């Protein structure tokens, strides 16, 4: 059997206990737990490159470089044809809402969106609005 301990140990939240009980996180669309390396990278970005994109100053250029590198890495991971196919957003709820609004403009009377009770509410509510 695969020992998951080395993987779990990378996630600080998975070591957290409340009232002596180990925690289990089931609502990942509401806030996915991240490994320490991700928290460290986010902290480093905020401390050294946090700036508007496409600006004419050093931190802005560094921010652009980080974004391009992230798109490239995800395209490689997901076997996308190009980094431009990768989209990042604030969170899945915000992305679902945005795509429902974009696609909703193209829907006509009688068109249907199929959702199930297994879908997270973030993928149901935007289609009902």
C-alpha positions, 0 to 999 in steps of 0.5 A, a space after each residue: 500500500 502506498 504510504 501517503 505520509 511523505 505527501 501529507 507532510 508537505 501540507 501544513 493544514 493536514 497536520 493541524 488538530 482541533 481539540 486533539 482531532 486531526 482535520 479532514 478537508 472536504 470543501 476544496 472548491 471553498 479553499 484548497 489546502 496548499 503544500 508549504 512550497 506553494 505558500 513559500 512561493 506565494 509569500 516570495 512573490 508578494 514580497 519581491 514582485 507584487 505589482 501590476 502586470 505589463 508595467 514599465 518598472 522592475 517588479 512589474 516585469 518580474 511579475 509578468 515573467 512569473 505569470 508566463 512561467 506559471 502558464 508554461 509550467 501548467 501547459 506542460 503539466 496538462 499537455 496543452 498545445 500552448 501556454 495561452 490555453 491556460 487560464 488562472 483565476 481567483 478561485 473556482 467559484 469566481 471562474 465558474 461565475 465568469 464562464 457562466 456569464 460569458 457562455 450565458 450570453 450565447 444561450 437561447 430559449 430551450 438551450 440546457 445546462 446539465 448539472 447534477 446533485 454531485 456538482 458543487 454549488 459554485 457550478 450550479 448557482 451561476 447557471 440559475 441566476 
